[in-house]
Amino acid sequence: MTDDKSLSTYAHNVKIIAKDGKVTLKGPVRSQDEKAAIERMANDAAGAGNVTNEITIKPESNKKKTN
């Protein structure tokens, strides 16, 4: 995942917890596409049915702060 330059910094920092052949993904990403891409990579590595996806989507804020 860290080599995939199409993913945001948030996606690169998703926590991957592996124990007894099971993988849990935690943390925020910027889009549904990133969430799906990370889950797909985890399924490829751990096998279908061994991944719990607890990733949340946190889109970039378009609001500008004013003083």
N, C-alpha and C positions, 0 to 999 in steps of 0.2 A: 504494500500500500504506500509506503514512503517513497517508492520510486515513481509512482504515478503522478506526473506533474499536472494532470488535469484536475486533481482534487485540491480542495482548499486547505489552508493551514489547519482549520478545525478538523477536517477529515483525517489529516495526517496525524492528529493527536488523539484519535479515538482509542480508548482503552480496550485492549484485547486480553481477556482473562481466559486462560486455557487450563483445564483440570480434568484428568481422567478421560481424555478424548473429547470433551465437550468444550465449546468456546462460547463466551459471552462477550458481546460488543456493547460498550457504553460510551456516552459522550454526545456532544452536539456536532452536527454537520450543517452545511449551508442549504442543501436541497434534497428532495426525494431521490433524485438521480444519484447523488453521492451516497445516500443511505443504501440504495439498491446495489450500487457498485461494490461497496465494502462488504455487504452481506454475500454477494456473489463470490467475491474473493475468499471470504471465510469458508463458504460452503465448498469451494473448490479444494481448499486445504484440509478441512476437517470432515467433509462429507455431509451430504444432505441429512437433516434431522439432528445434527450435532451442534447447531448454532442457535443461540438465543440472541435476538437483536433487540437491544434496549436503547438504540441510538435515537436521539431526538433531533428535530429539524429546527434550526435557529437561523432564519434568513438574515442577510445583512440589513442593517437599519439604514434607511434612506433619509432619515431625519438629520438635519444639520443643527448643531447647537448654536444658539445665539447668545451673545453677552448682554 
